[in-house]
Amino acid sequence: MRVLLVPVADRPESGLALEAAFGLAEGLGANVVGRPVRPHREEHPRRDAFLMPARIRLRASQRRNPELDAKAAAALFGRIAAARDFALVKRPGLGRSGIALWKEMVGTPARIFGIIGPMSDLSILSRPKAQGSGPAEEFLLSALLHSGKPVLVLPQQGLASLGRRVLIAWNQSTDAAAAVSAALPILTRADEVRIVESGRESRPGPKATYLSEYLAHWGVRSERLTTRGRRVEREITETFQRTGSDLLVMGAYSRQRLRELVFGGVTESMLFGSELPVLMLHR
């Protein structure tokens, strides 16, 4: 991972996301790109009924001066970059790492993430508050559904560590396998990696044994755990807490299962009903 993307607003949760991003960048030898995404005055958000959960209702922005908001966000980004000794630059140098770039774009989150998401290796966002606005959820889902790259979703509180003790939620799917591949730069640096299987491995697809062998090729030693598979979300959360994990890796909505976006599912629960830091990938 070389390019870590963080949508930034002048809010405490953005500060937490930036702290996590710069912390990861230090360990990975990566760069951090900050972007305040603000709507164009002539562009209105349009909800995609097949992608956005039915409970989201986009609201008109309450910001009176988006330009001032962007300046405040840029100041927050600059302060954290300086505190972490990242050089603030206008463009990346060839092969240069340990730098911070600030770039502004105008447009809806879905449009913007469809442009900048594929040109990053990981997007990092804080989880919306339980009673948060529709736009906050739209940002998160746009990053997940339109970037084609992994998204790291963080709780709205500081973390003592991130990516040292990783739990992989395995369900034999290509989505989960893709998430594991995307997370390899983190997995190869982790102190502990565990694989949790919920219930019997009765689905088509690779069993956890094959995942363990795949990770071994990368020098990653893993431990396999099994739960009963009756309440998957709760069992994953309990395993995460019991093992002292600090990052969950899992696949997200597949194109064949987008109905989960409307009717719920494990992805929806981990996105909006959990406080776990989770790295997800939608393909």
Secondary structure, 3 states (H helix, E strand, C coil): CCEEEEECCCCHHHHHHHHHHHHHHHHHCCEEEEECEECCCCCCCCCCCCCCCCCCCCCCCCCCCHHHHHHHHHHHHHHHHHHCCCEEECCCCCCCCCEEEECCEECCHHHHHHHHHHHCCEEEEECCCCCCCHHHHHHHHHHHHHCCCCEEEECCCCCCCCCCEEEEEECCCHHHHHHHHHCHHHHCCCCEEEEEEECCCCCCCCCHHHHHHHHHHCCCCEEEEEECCCCHHHHHHHHHHHCCCCEEEEECCCHHHCCHHHHCCHHHHHHHCCCCCEEEECC
